Amino acid sequence: MSEPDKNASDSELRARLGSLKTALGQAEGGEKPGASPAGKDGAMVGAVSSGFRAATDLAGGIIAGALIGILADRWLGTSPFLLIIFLVIGAIAGLRSVYRLGSRPTSGSKDGAPKD
């Protein structure tokens, strides 16, 4: 059996590769279907990110305070006393963190950092 001409097959593959690169470049340059303007998406992503961070800061403070209170109560045998104290401390810490997040200047403002 005769082998196919390698030069012919290489040139065909190179031509196909070139046309594929051209088509890919045109597809990347065009607008993707269903895409919205970048400004609206960027603002929405930033707002959602800040909201999730505020929620996790608050929940984390409360949960951490409760866990510390439970462990301290078991260790010292003062059943609900330290749980209540550390739960309040955790809630205050979480609320302070949310307040600091909310009082932070946004990217569009010209103010400096908040003075805590």
Secondary structure as UniProt FT lines:
FT   HELIX           6..29
FT   TURN            33..34
FT   HELIX           38..76
FT   TURN            79..80
FT   HELIX           81..102
FT   TURN            107..108
//
